[in-house]
């Protein structure tokens, strides 16, 4: 980027901020870590030799210019913060000390009203999944302490949201002075009413992000098994059941054996010959009714979540609307498909075919291969 490019991008920031305020928002945050502001800030990505590179003061210059331009184009009451990295971690080159020093410059110049803190770099899949967006299997609240050290060295509000999976984690982060505000993303998806329940003194009614999970498989394929693996890695108490004699009945032998091995290592023991006959709400939980296919014995048990895998049902509306004007009336000649021959046409118009999940409960690979067969001889 030359100086003209930099000026153009800075102008785009201020225009975007102005549109946000005109649209009724109370404030915004710019994205530093891993994005263009962060790329100027980090010595790993900033190799410039002009006034935007080299020293920390030069590398923070772009951020200051962006926020100065935003400030000029929004009202005094409009809040402007920054999604900010407190340490790039082992894959980065921006240390905790430099992150703090740059933040203090931003604070001193009045560039920001708050920091939304994160940890790690965004240029490797490992750091993305283990640091920036801690995924399944990562410990709860892994970067609260690091964010707390940052917060105690600045004089602006500090927010943080990374694997704060429940109210207890959020309460600890705030009460111990590590953050001023805790963000909970997945828990809000699990229970969108969690804040209202907390304000009403009904914390006990908040649906947990993980807990006792029943997974019932009616297809014998991968999705239910993958869901069980992911939920168990997240820390849930998983019960995996299937209507079949055992899991993976519709998979080839090597694949089903691999799943049995994975669950043997994790301690998950699947249960077969069970039919899910009903699920009813019980307060903030779910009561599932299972029938043993061999004995017809009935059992009812309470779970936090119930996951059902029964495949998919095609959405036919668009297909039905289009088939009347197609040359083949939406019919796929299976013999021609198998033999890699052109599809027969019975009139004028386009060819119309249903493939993959649009035809029956299949995976995306089936659609890809069917499309390849059809198009290669069209």
Buried (B, 14 or more C-beta within 10 A) or exposed (E): BEEEEBEEBBEEBBEEBBEBBEEEEEBBBBBBBBEBBBBBBBBBBBEBEEEBBBEBEBBBBBBBBBBBBBBEBBEEEBBBBBBBBBBBBEBBEBEBEBBBBBBBBBBEEEBBBBBBBBBBBBBBEEBBBBBBBBEBEBEBBBBBEBBBEBBEBBEBBBBBBBBBBBBEBBBBBBEEEBBBBBBBBBBBEBBEEBEEBBEEEEEEBBBBBBBBBBBBBBBBBBBBBEBBBBBBBBBBEBBBBBBBEBBBBEBEEEBBEEBBEBBEEEEBEBBBBBBBEEBEEEEBBBBBBBBBBEEEEEEEEEBBBBBBBBEBEEEEEEBEEEBEEBBBEBBBBEEBBEEEEEBEEEEEBEBBBBBBBBBEBBEEEBBEEBEEBBEEEE
